[in-house]
Structures are given as C-alpha cells and as structure tokens.
Amino acid sequence: MNWLYVLCGAAVGAPLRYLTDRAVQARHDSAFPWGTFTANVTGCLILGALTGAVVAGAASSPLYLLLGTGLCGALTTYSTFSYETLRLAESGARLFAALNAVASVTAGLGAAYAGVAAAEVLWS
C-alpha cells in the first residue's frame, strides 16, 4: 500500500517540476537554469519542513511517503541539475556551471535546514 502514496505524490510532483521549470525559465533570459534551481530548492524546503514535522510527531509516515518520497522525489531532479551544469561547462559558461553547482548545493542545504527549523518552531 505504501507504493500508492509514493505514486500519487510523484504524479503531482513530476508535472509540477516541469511546469515550475517552464514558468521560471520563461521569465529569465539567462543561460543559468533558474527553473531547475527553483524546483530543487523548493523541494528541499518542503522536505525539510516535512521531516521536522514527522520528528515532532505532527505528520505521519503515510504523509511522508506521499509528500516526501513521492512529491519531493519527483519535484527535485539531480539528473537535470547535473546535465544542465555539464551543458553550461561544455558550452564555455564555466562560471555559470560553477555557480549552479555551488549555489544549488548551498541553497538546497539551507532550504532543508530552514524547513526543519521552521517545523521545530511550529510543532515544538
């Protein structure tokens, strides 16, 4: 039965990632992959908040499967991040490639930490 929670979350997360990428990228005339960056950092924030809620006892394991594993797993994308970083480096935009790698990891970790911290404040 757990797989059904993951499936339902992913069915929302994957199209949400695509739509987020298209909407954000359409607003930026830049080689930097803002759409993927936005989807990944948003997913890290949601997952951090959800993890904090589970630890505090405010969220259940099925909810974690639905939103954490399913939604966030499909919303975030390490493969696209890797591909876009490599594409930037190969096209000569090495500064953008390095910035994407450093900013994505830093912002993702920061967003996850902020989500956990917010959950602790809300449910402690």
SULLIN-V172093 format. One line per field, one symbol per residue. phi: phi as a letter, one per 30 degrees, with the letter a starting at -180 (. if undefined). psi: psi as a letter, one per 20 degrees, with the letter a starting at -180 (. if undefined). A space follows every 50 residues. Layout:
phi: ???
psi: ???
//
This chain:
phi: .edddddddddcddddddddedddddcbcbddddddeddddddddddddd ddddddicbcddddddcdddddddddbdddeddddddddddjcddddddd ddddddddddddddddddddddcc
psi: hhhhggggghhggghhgghggggghhipmqipmhgggggghghggghggg ghhghijiqrghhggghfgfghhhgqohggggghggggghjilhghgggg gghggghgggggghgggghgghj.
//
